[in-house]
Amino acid sequence: MVVGVGSSGKEEVPLSACESLPALMDTLSSIEDLSFGAPPMPAEFATDSASDHALLEAIRGGSEEAFAELVTRYRNPITSYIYRMTSDYDGAVDLAQETFVRVYRAADRYQTNYAFSTYIYRIATNLAISELRKRKRRKLVSLTGFFQSKDGGEPREFQPSDEQPLQDVALVDAERRAAVQRAIGTLPEKYRAPLILRDVDGKTYDEISQILGTTEGTVKSRISRARGLLRDKMRMYF
């Protein structure tokens, strides 16, 4: 197996393992698959010693099997997290794949002084927020000529109201979940990310603060604000 050498003179992990990513990600064939558990762990990694850090060490040594196992462990939660951030399933799969590519290419620079889950969620968060900001810029550019403020200031973002009537007074669970997802998708990104990490992914305040690079106090404040905004948006459904 060929191993490249970076500009720093250090050996870099081979890129051939990334070629298997599309096949690994394609096993997520629908949004519903995100709720399924990960496949059983291969026997060679099914030991207590096979931590995320151990897998990263194996990846540094060129193990494609270790990389495939890391993808298997985190594929569903990372794709689900990005989907809830962006409300775009196909885009979430693409961004999840890019997350793993970045993890793979930076394996030799990974520091083991904090949890790998924190590291990969931080990458996924940055990619999701970057995508959201790109959307906002595209939307503003396309609507600038129509929604310029009267005083010549910054253009306003057009957000048409949803005037569709409810199909039924008692919403089924699937409709309710979809309504919650839509409501979460309208939250500002600084509230959306901590809310999803806490209330959907079950991360601790400490983990969230590390992922988002802020203090626990700020995390708690933003989650409280996000929950309040979400309650206001969901009153018509509950």
N, C-alpha and C positions, 0 to 999 in steps of 0.2 A: 504494500500500500504506500502511495506517495504522500509524503508529509511536506508541506510548504514551509518556507522560512520567511517571517515577517521582516519589516524594516528595522525592527529592534534587534534583529539577529536571533530571536527566540523561535523555536519550532512552533508552528501553529497546527492545530488539529486539521486533518484532511476534510475537504468540503464534500467528498463523495457521499457521506451519510445524508446530507441535505437532499440528495436526489430522491430519497425514499419518503420525504415528507408528504408530497401530494398523495401517495398511496395511504399513508398513515392517517392523514386528515380526511381522506375520502370515506373512511369508515364512519364518519359523521354524515349520514345521508339526509338528515332532516333536523329541524329544530327540536322535535320531540326526543331525539336521541340524546340531547344534552342532559336529560334527567336520568339516564341510565348510568349504572356504575361502570367503572373501568373494568376491562377484561382481567382475568386472573394473571398474577405476576408470573413470568417465566421462572422455572425452578431454580435456575442458576442465580437469580436475584432475590429469591424468596427467603431471605435470611435477615435477621436484625441488623447485621453489619452492612446490608445493602442500602444505606441511607442515600439521600439525594447527593450528599457530598461525595460518597463513594462512587456513585455513578458519574459525577463530574470528573473525578480522578480517572475513571476508566475512559471517559470520552477524550480526555487530554492525551491518553495513550493510544487513541485511534479506534476505540471500540464502537462500532456502529450499533451493536446489540444494546450497549448501555444507553446510547442516544435514543434508540427506539423505545426502550423502557421508560426513559424520562418523558418522552412524548406521550406514551400510554398513560403515565401517572397524571399528567397535567393537561392533556388535550381537552377533556370535557370541561373541567372547571374554568380554564382560561378562555375557551371559546364561549362558554356560557356568560362569563363576566363581561367579555367584550361585546357580546350580543346585547346584554342588558344596558351597557353603556351607549351603544350606537343604534340599537333597534334595527339592525341590518344583519341577517343571518349569514348571507354569502360573504359580506364584507368582514364579518367577525371571523369566519373561517380563514379568510386571507390574512387578516391581521394576527390571528393566532399562529398561523404558519410563519409569518414574519417574526413573531416573538421567539419562536423556537430557533429560527435561523440565527437571530442575534445572540441567543444563548449559546448556540453551538460555536459560532465564530469567535465569541469572547470567552470560551471555556478556559483558556490559559490565563485569563486575567481575573477570573472569579475569585473573590475572597471568601473564605469559609468562616469568617467571624460573625456572620449573621445567617439566618435561615434562607435556604434557596427559594422557598415559597415567597418570601418577601421580595427577593431579587426578581423573580419572574413576573410577579404581579406588578412590580414597579415598571418593568418594561412594557407590559400589556397596557397599563394605565396611560403611560406616555404616548403609546401608539394610538389608543382610543381617543384621548384628548386631542391629539394632533389631527386625527380624522374629523372630529367634531368641529374644530376650528377651521379646517379647510372647507367644510360644508357651509359654515357661517359666512366665510369670505365669498364663496361662490354665490350664495343666496343674496348677499348684499350687493355684489357686482351686478347680478341680473336684475335687481329691483331698484337700483339707485335712481334711475331715471323716472321711476313712477312714484317713489315714496321719499323724495327729498323733503326735508323739513322746510317750513315756510320761512324760517329765519336764515336759511342757507347753511345750517349746521350739519352735523353728521346724519347720514340717512338712517331711517328707522327700519328695523327688521319686520317684515310682514308676517303676521301670524294669524291666518284666518281662523275664526271660531268654528268649532264642530257643532253644527246645528242638526245633526242626524238624530231622530228620536230613538229612544231605547226600544228594542224589539220586545222586551218582556220586563215586567216589574221585578220578578225574581230571576236574576241572572244566574246562569249555570256557571260552574267553577271555571270552565275554559274561558268564558266571556269575561269573568271577573279578573282572571289572571291577565288577559289581554288588556283590559282596561288599566290595571295597575302598571303594566309594562309601558303603555302609552303615557300614563301620567309621569312615571319615572323619567321617560324620555324627554319630558318638557322641563325637567329641573335643570338649573344651571350646573355646569360640569363640576364646580367646586363642592356642590351639595350631592350631586348624583353619585360620584365615585365613593365617598365614605359611606353613604347610605347602603349602596349595593354590597360593599365589602363587609359591612356589619350585619345588615338584616337579611341578606341573601346568602353570602358566602360564609357568614359566621366568624369573621376575623375578630380578634381582640382589638381593643383600642390601641394597645402598644404596637401590634402588627400593622394596623392601619396607619399609625403615625409614621412608622418606618417606610411603608410603601409610598405614602404621599409626601414624605419629607417634611412633616410639620409636627407640632406638639400634640400631646393627647388632649389638652384643653381645647385646642382649635378643632380637633376631630370631633369631640363630644358636642361642641357648640354647633358645628356644621350638621351633624347628624340630627340633633334636636331641631334645628331650623328646617332640614329636609323633611323630617317627619311631619312637622307642622304644615309645610307647603303641600305635602302629599295628602294629608287629611283634608285640606281645603279642596283640593282637586277631585277627591274621591267621594265627597259628600253626596253627590247625585247617584252614586252606585251603592252606597251602604247606609 
